[in-house]
Amino acid sequence: MRPALLVGMMVIFGLTTQLQAELAPAKARTDRTASAAATSAAGASWTVRGWGETGQDAEQVALSKAREEVLVYLANQEPPLEWTPSVGYVNDHLVKRRSEATSAEAAKRVGAEIEMTLYVEVNKKDIQDMLREDQKLRVQHRQLFLAKILAGLVAFLAAVTGYFRLDEATKGYYTGWLRLAAVGLVGGIGAGLWLIS
């Protein structure tokens, strides 16, 4: 058996094993996502305050604090979600009420005039929405992983095919150089695929 064919079979076996290992937890993740929805069905709520010179400044400070609270809440879920909500998502979906007040005490204490209070609530519907977003993110990660494997496999097969054709065309005079070029090509493409996030 030719060494290149043996190496090719070993690489294909390794990629197949890695693919199975990556896809096997997918069912477990789906089951865990369903259990997370069941355990956190009660949800949570917070009152968050922010101060600023204008209402918009105070609202941005309060939204940033609200996002941090939601991130802590999501990190404490079992399993923790990979998807993280943006400030815009928190503003659009999780802030249920807001109140703005001018506070003389806050002006003395913080140097700001406007106080914004946000009432943030994560209810059952919000949890389901966030679980769907998390599932979309996980699907994208899996698709990217599969695309990397497919690109690596195509590059490997192209290098092996090119090696054999050129080796036959040169009647074996440049076998060493061709092997070096094939290994360099596959290694370079593999490193490039590894670095793509």
ABEGO torsion letter per residue (X at the ends): XBAAAAAAAAAAAAAAAAAAAAAAAAAAAAAAAAAAAAAAAAEBBBBBBBBBABAAAAAAAAAAAAAAAAAAAAAABOBBBABBBBAAAAAAAABABBBBBBBAAAAAAAGBABBBBBBBBBBAAAAAAAAAAAAAAAAAAAAAAAAAAAAAAAAAAAAAAAAAAAAAAAGGAAAAAAAAAAAAAAAAAAAAAAABX
